[in-house]
Each structure stands twice: as structure tokens, then as C-alpha cells.
Amino acid sequence: MRRGPTNSLADVEGLRVGHAQRVGDGYRTGVSVVLAPQGGAVAGVDVRGAAPGTRETELLDPRNLVERVHAIVLTGGSAYGLSAACGVMGRLADAGTGFPVEGGVVPIVPGAVIYDLGRGGSFRATPDAAMGAAAYDAALSSPGALSGDGAASRPQVNGSVGAGTGAVAGGLAGGVGTASAVLPSGVTVAALAVVNAAGSVLDPRSGLLSGVRYGLPGEFDHVGEPDTGEYERWSPQKAPSFNTTIGVVATDLTLSKAQCGKLAGVAHDGLARAIRPAHTMVDGDTIFAMSTCGLPGPDDTGLHDVLAAAADVFSRAVAHAVLHATGREGAPAYLDVFPSARSGR
């Protein structure tokens, strides 16, 4: 396998990713949107955390009517943040994109939330429909520079942006991470993770980011195991918190809704390899899967290869989220805590 051109979810042809965020005036939160190609994408979901905040997940059951989704929303703000999807729905409806019904269309926009309430200072400073619309606009726009208030972000960006703006991962700063793999068959598999975990993202024996071990050649050459002393001195804050890691795994292979559900389930294996423990009582861990149907459906071996790659790309996405996150009071950056982990020191 090799990395895709941007090592991001955007390497799956037809998908577009946009982020909007706000920091300051009580805010530290944001929204990330994954837009499906024209005509939508087949999708599935697997919810494993005990405290999920979700929208439209029942629709993705293979027994139910609608076959394709038009966007997926990942957002901060806990249950309050689900309103961000309304802004995305509005933009899609204005564009005439959605499930056709008499009199118009109904955009299909599943979503999931992380718990980041109060991390900017104000408990009710949460994403709303306007921020969701800004993330949609960012997905459609050309790549632009980051700013602190609803600005466009490059689709391959990692770190404290979008839904990961206020994220915390085991006492460290969390964020958005993304990664991709191109299989020998030419199939692309990619993931985007919003890492806001109650569990640790560190190998308990060494302090190395657990997801780094699944990197492709050259991907994490700049990161190594920290000095033993640094790791032994690390004592993350133990304040009780609600958390949640959410994300999307996608492929250009044609899959059914049931196969997308399986793809999402196997991606949770990658989450659990990179975060320990995962799926706890205070996490709402949820992963969506998308198939853009750009390539013909797989045989059994082809599906097996895609599933195996999905777990690895999700682990890698988790590592990128934490490596690129911006530290702040109460949630330091990984390389600020473990400067010796930077290779070439």
C-alpha cells in the first residue's frame, strides 16, 4: 500500500471536506462536513460508545428505505451541536440535492457529536446551523488559510480545526486527523477521525502514540519513542469528563449498505488500537462509512483487503489528529509534553 496524494479523506474521489470553527468569546468548538459526490454515497454506521449523540443513524440500517446520503456532519457541542446539520441541509436543499419527494428534495445528512462543552469558557457556546453552513461552504471552496472563526480549511488539514477544535485526548490536545491508503488493486481507503477520547492515545509501555505503529513507510519518521524519564513524569489531568471519538471511513469501491456497516465496524478496530480504553461509558464513539461507488464491487478477497486497510487508516488518522493538535492550558500538545519524541532531536 501507499499513501494517497494528500493522505486524507479527500483522496477518495468525489468526497469534499470542509471545516468551520470558532475560538474566543466563550467558544472553542467547530464543525466538520464530508460532502458526498453528485448523486450521494452509500453509507453505513457503527455506534459503540455508551454515550452517543447522533442523527439519522437508523436510516443507515440496510433494512430501511433510503440508499444514499448527501453529507455527513461531525460536530462539537454535544447534543446542542446537532443543529449544525440543519445548516448543511439548508445548503443542500438550496442546491436541489437530496432524496426526491413530492414538491422537492430532502437532503439526507447523518451526524454525530463530541462533548466539548465549556472548553472555551461558555457552556452554551456551541455550533449552530450557521456554523454548519460555513463548513459546507468551506467544502465547496478552494483551499484557503485557516482562521479562528468559521473560515475554510484545506481538506487534508490535521489538528485543532473543525469538530476537533475543542477536543481533548487522554489529557492531551485532540483534534481532527486524516489518512489514506491506495491498495495494489487501485482501490482507495481513507479515514477522518475527530479524536476527543477519555482513553489514552499512548502506548502504555513507551509513551509513543499508539496509532503511529500502523503508519505507512515514511509517514511518521519524524516521531519516535520519548525518553523514559519524560514518560514517567507525565501525569495527565484526571478531571471527570464526557468525551467521544467520531469519524468517517470511505472507499471508492462499490459497497452495499450492509457492507458499509461492516466497514464502519472494522474501522472501530483501528480506533481501539489507537485509543485505550475505547468505547467507554463516557464516550459516544461512532464511525460512519461511505462508498462513492466509483469502482466495481469487490469479490471476497477485495472486500477483505478494504476492511483490513480501514482499520489501519483509522489508527493513522487518530495519530495525525494528536500529533498536529495545538496545545492549550489543560490540554498540552503531544510534542510539547514529550519533546524527545521528535526524531532528529
PLY file of the C-alpha trace (Angstrom):
ply
format ascii 1.0
element vertex 345
property float x
property float y
property float z
element edge 344
property int vertex1
property int vertex2
end_header
0.00 0.00 0.00
0.94 3.63 -0.43
-0.49 6.89 0.79
-2.82 8.86 -1.45
-1.75 12.23 -2.89
-2.95 14.23 0.14
-3.02 11.37 2.68
-6.56 12.44 3.52
-10.21 11.55 3.14
-10.26 13.79 0.06
-8.19 11.13 -1.76
-11.45 9.19 -2.24
-12.57 10.76 -5.49
-15.77 12.75 -5.19
-15.59 13.46 -1.46
-15.09 17.01 -0.23
-14.24 18.01 3.32
-14.83 21.36 4.98
-14.19 22.70 8.47
-15.52 25.69 10.36
-14.59 26.67 13.88
-14.80 29.46 16.40
-12.31 30.25 19.16
-12.80 33.14 21.57
-15.73 34.91 23.24
-16.50 31.71 25.14
-16.16 29.43 22.10
-13.74 26.62 21.39
-15.64 24.32 19.07
-16.40 23.64 15.44
-17.94 21.56 12.68
-16.52 19.26 10.00
-18.58 18.26 6.96
-17.98 15.47 4.46
-19.89 16.07 1.23
-20.81 13.12 -0.98
-20.39 13.25 -4.75
-23.27 14.12 -7.04
-25.96 11.52 -6.52
-24.89 10.74 -2.98
-22.91 7.92 -1.40
-23.94 4.58 0.04
-23.34 4.70 3.79
-23.34 2.70 6.98
-22.63 3.35 10.65
-21.45 1.58 13.77
-22.10 3.15 17.19
-20.11 1.58 20.04
-19.71 4.22 22.72
-22.17 4.19 25.61
-22.94 7.94 25.39
-23.55 8.75 21.71
-25.09 11.86 20.25
-26.22 11.05 16.72
-28.63 11.93 13.96
-30.17 9.79 11.17
-28.25 6.65 12.12
-31.35 4.41 11.96
-31.75 5.44 8.34
-28.48 3.63 7.55
-29.84 0.25 8.65
-29.83 -1.93 5.47
-33.48 -2.77 6.12
-34.54 0.85 5.72
-35.55 2.82 2.66
-33.00 5.46 1.71
-29.90 4.10 -0.02
-27.66 7.16 -0.21
-26.57 10.08 1.94
-25.60 13.54 0.73
-23.35 14.66 3.58
-22.12 13.60 6.99
-21.70 16.12 9.80
-19.20 15.73 12.64
-19.53 18.44 15.25
-18.69 19.68 18.69
-21.29 20.95 21.10
-22.67 17.64 22.38
-26.39 17.29 21.59
-26.65 21.06 21.06
-24.27 20.74 18.13
-26.64 18.53 16.15
-28.28 21.74 14.94
-25.22 22.28 12.71
-26.66 19.64 10.38
-29.64 21.92 9.71
-27.31 24.43 8.09
-25.87 21.73 5.85
-29.37 20.52 4.97
-30.35 24.04 4.01
-27.37 24.47 1.71
-28.01 21.09 0.05
-31.71 21.83 -0.39
-30.91 25.20 -1.97
-28.71 23.31 -4.45
-31.52 20.85 -5.22
-29.59 17.95 -3.67
-31.49 15.37 -1.67
-33.90 12.46 -1.65
-36.67 13.32 -4.14
-40.17 13.66 -2.72
-43.30 15.35 -3.95
-42.61 19.06 -4.02
-38.86 18.98 -3.57
-35.97 17.11 -2.02
-34.99 16.07 1.50
-31.20 16.06 1.99
-30.00 13.02 3.94
-27.43 14.24 6.48
-26.44 11.83 9.26
-24.23 13.20 12.00
-22.50 12.65 15.32
-21.17 14.88 18.08
-18.31 15.11 20.54
-18.58 16.54 24.04
-16.58 19.77 24.26
-19.00 21.91 26.27
-17.40 24.74 28.21
-13.90 24.29 26.83
-13.89 27.84 25.53
-15.35 29.23 28.73
-19.07 29.31 27.94
-21.13 26.15 28.32
-23.70 27.17 25.68
-21.22 28.43 23.09
-21.90 25.62 20.64
-22.08 25.05 16.88
-25.30 26.09 15.19
-26.83 25.97 11.73
-24.74 28.94 10.59
-21.51 27.17 11.52
-22.70 24.04 9.73
-23.39 26.13 6.63
-19.90 27.66 6.90
-18.35 24.19 6.97
-20.40 23.24 3.91
-19.21 26.38 2.11
-15.62 25.53 3.07
-16.00 22.10 1.49
-17.07 23.70 -1.77
-14.46 26.45 -1.78
-10.90 26.30 -2.97
-8.28 25.62 -0.27
-7.82 28.64 1.97
-5.89 29.73 5.04
-7.14 28.86 8.50
-8.68 31.45 10.75
-10.36 31.30 14.12
-13.96 31.93 13.13
-15.70 29.83 10.53
-13.04 30.02 7.82
-12.20 27.50 5.15
-9.53 24.89 5.75
-7.55 22.70 3.40
-9.26 19.29 3.08
-6.12 17.40 4.14
-5.56 19.53 7.25
-4.94 17.86 10.60
-5.10 19.29 14.10
-7.28 21.66 16.11
-9.78 22.56 13.41
-13.43 21.89 12.70
-15.11 19.45 15.04
-11.75 18.84 16.74
-11.17 22.46 17.78
-12.01 21.82 21.43
-11.05 18.16 21.56
-9.01 16.51 24.32
-7.45 13.05 24.07
-6.41 11.39 27.30
-5.27 14.70 28.80
-3.53 15.88 25.62
-4.90 18.19 22.97
-7.03 16.26 20.49
-8.29 17.26 17.08
-9.04 16.19 13.54
-6.80 13.68 11.80
-6.99 12.10 8.38
-5.12 9.46 6.38
-5.48 7.38 3.22
-4.16 4.24 1.55
-4.15 3.16 -2.08
-4.26 -0.63 -2.33
-2.33 -2.58 -5.01
-5.67 -3.06 -6.77
-6.02 0.72 -7.13
-8.82 0.98 -4.57
-8.55 3.93 -2.17
-9.50 3.67 1.50
-9.33 6.74 3.75
-10.45 7.98 7.13
-11.10 11.17 9.04
-11.18 11.00 12.84
-12.24 13.57 15.44
-10.27 12.46 18.49
-11.77 13.51 21.82
-11.09 10.37 23.84
-11.45 9.52 27.50
-8.84 6.81 27.00
-5.13 7.21 26.38
-3.65 7.59 22.90
-0.23 6.47 24.21
1.39 3.05 24.20
1.39 2.19 27.92
4.92 0.79 27.76
6.69 3.54 25.87
4.62 6.72 25.54
4.71 6.50 21.74
1.42 7.39 20.09
-0.24 4.02 19.58
-1.52 4.85 16.09
1.98 5.61 14.81
2.75 1.88 14.68
0.36 1.49 11.73
1.96 4.20 9.60
2.99 3.60 6.00
6.66 3.99 5.01
7.93 7.49 5.77
4.66 8.68 7.31
5.76 9.01 10.91
9.55 9.07 10.54
9.62 12.34 12.46
8.19 10.70 15.60
9.86 8.20 17.92
9.54 6.89 21.44
10.03 9.60 24.08
12.71 9.36 26.72
11.71 7.14 29.61
12.00 9.98 32.11
9.61 12.21 30.20
7.02 9.47 30.01
7.34 8.56 33.69
6.83 12.20 34.69
3.70 12.59 32.55
0.60 12.89 34.72
-2.50 13.87 32.73
-5.32 15.74 34.39
-7.89 13.31 35.81
-10.90 15.63 35.91
-14.10 13.73 35.04
-15.32 14.44 31.53
-17.54 13.22 28.78
-15.68 12.62 25.54
-16.22 10.71 22.23
-14.21 9.89 19.12
-16.16 10.07 15.89
-15.23 9.81 12.24
-15.73 8.67 8.68
-14.05 5.88 6.74
-14.58 5.84 2.98
-13.71 3.99 -0.20
-14.29 4.36 -3.93
-15.21 0.66 -4.17
-18.89 -0.07 -4.73
-20.38 -1.41 -1.49
-23.88 -2.11 -0.25
-25.34 -0.53 2.88
-24.66 -3.76 4.76
-21.04 -3.82 3.58
-20.66 -0.17 4.60
-21.90 -1.13 8.05
-19.21 -3.79 8.21
-16.60 -1.29 7.02
-17.57 1.08 9.84
-17.40 -1.77 12.35
-13.90 -2.81 11.32
-12.75 0.83 11.47
-13.61 0.65 15.17
-10.82 -1.92 15.46
-8.46 0.81 14.33
-9.93 3.18 16.89
-9.39 0.62 19.64
-5.78 0.04 18.56
-5.03 3.75 18.80
-7.04 4.59 21.95
-7.07 2.60 25.17
-9.65 2.01 26.53
-12.18 2.75 23.81
-15.99 2.59 23.73
-16.30 3.51 27.39
-19.36 4.65 29.34
-18.35 8.30 28.84
-17.53 8.01 25.13
-20.05 8.06 22.29
-17.68 6.51 19.75
-19.36 6.50 16.33
-17.92 5.80 12.88
-19.69 6.29 9.56
-18.64 4.52 6.36
-19.14 5.85 2.84
-18.85 4.22 -0.58
-18.69 6.56 -3.56
-19.19 3.60 -5.95
-16.53 4.77 -8.38
-15.13 1.26 -8.87
-16.94 -2.06 -9.38
-17.99 -4.10 -6.36
-15.42 -6.43 -4.78
-15.02 -10.16 -4.60
-14.46 -11.68 -1.16
-10.71 -11.08 -1.27
-11.14 -7.49 -2.37
-13.58 -6.75 0.42
-11.23 -8.35 2.96
-8.38 -6.10 1.81
-10.54 -2.98 2.10
-11.68 -3.92 5.60
-8.11 -4.55 6.75
-6.97 -1.21 5.33
-9.87 0.61 7.01
-8.70 -0.36 10.48
-5.15 0.80 9.76
-6.12 4.14 8.17
-8.33 4.97 11.14
-5.46 4.28 13.56
-3.20 6.51 11.47
-5.85 9.27 11.40
-6.03 9.20 15.20
-2.25 9.62 15.42
-2.28 12.56 13.00
-5.04 14.25 14.99
-3.00 14.22 18.19
0.37 14.97 16.56
-0.94 18.12 14.87
-3.22 19.40 17.63
-2.46 22.80 19.14
-1.75 22.73 22.86
-3.50 24.97 25.36
-3.95 25.29 29.09
-5.18 21.99 30.47
-4.57 20.15 27.19
-0.93 20.35 26.07
0.28 19.20 22.66
1.91 15.77 22.47
5.31 17.05 21.33
5.26 19.77 23.99
4.89 17.12 26.69
7.33 14.72 25.03
9.82 16.85 23.07
12.24 13.92 22.96
9.74 12.06 20.74
10.61 14.38 17.87
13.05 12.44 15.70
16.26 14.23 14.86
16.43 15.85 18.30
0 1
1 2
2 3
3 4
4 5
5 6
6 7
7 8
8 9
9 10
10 11
11 12
12 13
13 14
14 15
15 16
16 17
17 18
18 19
19 20
20 21
21 22
22 23
23 24
24 25
25 26
26 27
27 28
28 29
29 30
30 31
31 32
32 33
33 34
34 35
35 36
36 37
37 38
38 39
39 40
40 41
41 42
42 43
43 44
44 45
45 46
46 47
47 48
48 49
49 50
50 51
51 52
52 53
53 54
54 55
55 56
56 57
57 58
58 59
59 60
60 61
61 62
62 63
63 64
64 65
65 66
66 67
67 68
68 69
69 70
70 71
71 72
72 73
73 74
74 75
75 76
76 77
77 78
78 79
79 80
80 81
81 82
82 83
83 84
84 85
85 86
86 87
87 88
88 89
89 90
90 91
91 92
92 93
93 94
94 95
95 96
96 97
97 98
98 99
99 100
100 101
101 102
102 103
103 104
104 105
105 106
106 107
107 108
108 109
109 110
110 111
111 112
112 113
113 114
114 115
115 116
116 117
117 118
118 119
119 120
120 121
121 122
122 123
123 124
124 125
125 126
126 127
127 128
128 129
129 130
130 131
131 132
132 133
133 134
134 135
135 136
136 137
137 138
138 139
139 140
140 141
141 142
142 143
143 144
144 145
145 146
146 147
147 148
148 149
149 150
150 151
151 152
152 153
153 154
154 155
155 156
156 157
157 158
158 159
159 160
160 161
161 162
162 163
163 164
164 165
165 166
166 167
167 168
168 169
169 170
170 171
171 172
172 173
173 174
174 175
175 176
176 177
177 178
178 179
179 180
180 181
181 182
182 183
183 184
184 185
185 186
186 187
187 188
188 189
189 190
190 191
191 192
192 193
193 194
194 195
195 196
196 197
197 198
198 199
199 200
200 201
201 202
202 203
203 204
204 205
205 206
206 207
207 208
208 209
209 210
210 211
211 212
212 213
213 214
214 215
215 216
216 217
217 218
218 219
219 220
220 221
221 222
222 223
223 224
224 225
225 226
226 227
227 228
228 229
229 230
230 231
231 232
232 233
233 234
234 235
235 236
236 237
237 238
238 239
239 240
240 241
241 242
242 243
243 244
244 245
245 246
246 247
247 248
248 249
249 250
250 251
251 252
252 253
253 254
254 255
255 256
256 257
257 258
258 259
259 260
260 261
261 262
262 263
263 264
264 265
265 266
266 267
267 268
268 269
269 270
270 271
271 272
272 273
273 274
274 275
275 276
276 277
277 278
278 279
279 280
280 281
281 282
282 283
283 284
284 285
285 286
286 287
287 288
288 289
289 290
290 291
291 292
292 293
293 294
294 295
295 296
296 297
297 298
298 299
299 300
300 301
301 302
302 303
303 304
304 305
305 306
306 307
307 308
308 309
309 310
310 311
311 312
312 313
313 314
314 315
315 316
316 317
317 318
318 319
319 320
320 321
321 322
322 323
323 324
324 325
325 326
326 327
327 328
328 329
329 330
330 331
331 332
332 333
333 334
334 335
335 336
336 337
337 338
338 339
339 340
340 341
341 342
342 343
343 344
